[in-house]
Each structure stands twice: as C-alpha cells, then as structure tokens.
Amino acid sequence: LVDGLASLILGKKTVDQDLLEEIENLLLSADVGLTVTEEIINELTQKLHRQQLIDGQAVWTALEHALTALLKPCEQPLCIEVSNKPFVILVIGVNGVGKTTTIGKLAHYFKSQGKQVLLAAGDTFRAAATEQLAAWAERNEVPIIAQHQGADSASVIYDALQAAQARNIDILIADTAGRLHTKEHLMQELAKVKKVLAKLDPAAPHETLLVLDASIGQNSLAQAQFFHQSIQLTGLALTKL
C-alpha cells in the first residue's frame, strides 16, 4: 500500500479530483475498508477545494496525517495493576502474526522498567515454538517455564503461574498455540486455560492480548470479533505496521 501510494502521489506537480479517485481505488484494493476510505477521501477533497493540496508532497503529508489521526484515538498503553501480582498476560492469535516476537518485546519493555518477568511456553503444538520463546527469554535474561512438545498448554501455564507466585514475579507472559478463530475446539482450549488460571487467581489472566497482523485488512476485524466472543479480549497488539 505504501509503495503504491508513493508511486502514485510523490512527484505529482498538479493535484485534481482524478488523483483522489486513484487514491481511493488504491485504498479500497488494499482492503482499508469503505468507511475509513470515504473518511480519508472526504478530508482530502475538502483540502483540495481549499487549495491546500498544491502538489504531490502536500497530498502525501495530508494523507499521512489523516491515517495517523485514525490510529491515535485507538492507541492505549498496557497498564499493569500493581495490586495484581503476578500480573498475568495471556497472548493469543492465529499462526504467523508475531506472537512470540511480541512477547519478546514485552519482556524487554517490562524488564527495562525494573519488573521481574517470567515467560510461559504455552504453545506446545508448533514445532520449535518453545525453543523460539526460550531464545527470547535468554536474550532478555528472564526465566521461562516450559514442558515437552505436545504437553497440555493449560498445565504449562498453570505451572508457570504457580512458579510466578512462589518467586514473587511481577509479570507472567503466557504464550499460546496459534489457532484459527473459526475452529471451535481450539477456541475452547483457550477457555480451558482461563478456567485453570482462575483456580490460582480468580482475576487471571489480567490481560488477554490478541496479536493481529495489521497487513491483512478487514480479516483482522473478523478475527478480533471471533476471539472476543470466545474468550473476552482486553487488548490488541498490531504487528507488521
């Protein structure tokens, strides 16, 4: 999308309604969505009528501001309640969205704030998933609780919460296996994880974080809706922006 917009807009010496229509078509073809696209084009059209779009660079800047303005109202920090210790973050999502990398970045972020972090290798299905998470744990110098491939995910995360409580850990970040949001039995496994955690801490998990690939368009919305119906999301992390 960015490359397409850049080649279309940058270098233009004149700006007219035809250019805005081309931008609209490109946004729609990139699955930005009809409502958002209309909002962006309406804003650009108003600027065009006010003669604020004198060349391609002005259009690029206006488009950049419009997209940023749409994202900012949705952005919220991940707040850790100090009264909930350990604070449990359950990380979920489909395969390939960047869950493991997100966990690694979260571990680094919280450790840099002086927090004690523990990772739980709850993805016991995918080959090498535990090894990948262990690499992030080693890189960030944080401990990890793991079992063998094929072990019960809920059991791993339960053991991790027990360990976190015993070690006075501030934050437990639990990985889970990637799953299609349309597979009901896989979604039920997530519900089982929440039920098992509640035996040790009725409030856990304190954050249920869905990781989404920001490049897949409207399918992200469908994923979020299905996951929320099954497990009650509290937060989103967008990757590949």
N, C-alpha and C positions, 0 to 999 in steps of 0.2 A: 504493500500500500504506500509506504513512504517513498520508495523508489519511483513508483508510478506517478505519485503526486509531484515529486520533484521534477521529473522529466516533463510533466505537463505544464507546470507553473513557472518554475525558475527560468529566467531568461526572456520571459514574455515582456514586450515593451508596451503592449496595449492590453487592456482588460475589458471584456464585454460579457454580455449575458451568455453567449455561446460557450465561453470558457467556464462559467459557473455551471452550465449544464454538463460539460465534460467532467468537472469535478464531482458533480452529483452522481453521474453514472459510475465513476470510479469508486466512490464511497459505497454505493449500493452493491457493486460487484465484489467488493471486499467484505460484504456482509456486516457493514457497520449498523445496518438497521434503518428502516424507513423513517421512524420518528426522529432519531438522532440526526440522520442525514438532512431531513427537512429543516430541523432547527439550525443546523450549521449553514445551509444554503440561504435560509431566510436572513441570517445575520450578515452573510457576505453580500447578499443583494442590497440590504439597507446601506451597507458601507459603500457599495458601488454607486448607488443613487446619490449618496452624499459626496461623491467624488473623492473618497478616501483610499480607493484602490487604484493607484496611478500606474503600477507596473506589477510584474510577477512577484517581485520580492515583497511588496506590500500585501499581496494576496497570501503568500506563504506565511507571513507574520500573523495576519489576521486569522488564518486557518489554525495555526499553532495555538494562538490564544483561545480560540473557540473550543478546541479539543481539550486543552488544559483546564478550561473553566468547567467543562462537563465532568472531568475526573475528580477535581479537587473537592467538591461537596461530598463525595463518597468516601474520601480518604479519612481513616480514623486510626489512631495509634492502638497497638495491642497493649492494653493496660493490665498490669499484674497486681492483683489484690494481695497485699502483704498479709492480710488476715488468713488467706488460704495458702497454707504451706504444708506440703509442696503444692505449688500451682501446677495443675495438670493440663497440658496442651495436647489434644488428640488431633493428629494431622491426617486428613483423608483426601481422596481424589482418585481419578482414573489413572491408568498407566501412562507414563511418559510426560506428565505435566510438570515434573520437577519437585516432587515431594521431598526426596532425600536432600537435594540441594537447598531447598527452603529450610529444612530442619538444620542443616549445617550452618546456614546464615543466621538463623535464630539463635543457635547455640553460641555462635561467636558474638552476636549482639548482646545477649544477656550476660555472658561471661565478662565482656568488656565493661559492664555496669557493676561488676563485683558480685554477681549472683552465682550460686552453686547450681550447676546444671547436670542433669542425668538424662541419658537417651535410652529409649526402649525400642528394641528391634522387633517391632510387631509385624513387619512384613516377612512372614515365614514361608510365603508361597513362591515368590520370584527368586530364581537362582541368582546368587551373588548379592542379593539385597542387603543381607546382614553385613557382608564384607564391605559394601559401599558405605553403609552407615558407620561401620567401625572405623573406616578411613577418615570420615568427617569427625568422629569422636577423637581419634588420635591427633588430627590436625588442630583441633580446638582444645586438646588436653582436657577432655571431660570424660567421665566414666560412661559405660554402656552396659545394659543388661540384655543378653541375647540367649537364644537356645538354638537347637539344630533346625535345619530346613524341614518344613512340614509340621513343626510343633504348633500347638494351639496358640493362636495370636492373643486371645484373651488371657490365657495363662501367662504368657510372656509379660504382657503389660501389667497384669495383676502383681506378678513378682517384682516388677520394676517399681510399682507404687509402694509395695512393702519395703523395698530397699531404700527408696527415697525418704520414706517416713523414718526409717531406722537411722539413716545417715544425716538427717536434718537438712535435706536438699531443698533448695528454694524452688526450682522449676524442673518438672519432668516433661520431656517432649517425647511423645509416643508416635512412632511410625506405624503405618498400616499398609496392608497389601492394596495395590491398585485394583480397582473393581469398576466394572461398567455399572452406571447408575440404573440401568434397565434390568439388571439381574437381581431379582428379589431375594434369593437365598444369600447372596453376597452382602446385600444391604442388611439382612437380618444378623449377619456376623458382627457388623458394627454395633447394632443394638445390643448384642451379647456383651461386647467389650464394655459398653457404658454400664450395663447391669452389673457386671463383675466389679468394675471400679467402685460402684456405689456401695459395695459391701465394706470397703475400707474407708471410703469418704463419700457420703451421700451427695455431696456437691460436685464430685468429679465426674467427667472432666470439666474443668472450669472454663476452658476454651475449646470449641470444636471448630477447627480451622480447615476449610475446604480450599485446596490449591487448584487453581484454574489456569489453563493455557490461554493467555489473553489474545492469541493469534487465531483462534478458531471461531470467532464471531458469535452468532446467536446460539450456537450449540452450548456455549458456556452457561447461558441463562437456563437452558433446559436441564443441564447437569445440576446447577445450584438448586433448582426447584425440586428435583427428584431427591437429592441428598437431604434437603431441608425437611421434606415430608417424612423421611425415614428416620432421621437422627437429630433434627433440630440444630441447625448451624448457628454459630455465634460470630463467625468471622470468615473473611475471604482473603486469600493471598493470590495476587495475579503475577504470573511469571511470563517471561519472553516478551516483555513490553519493548 
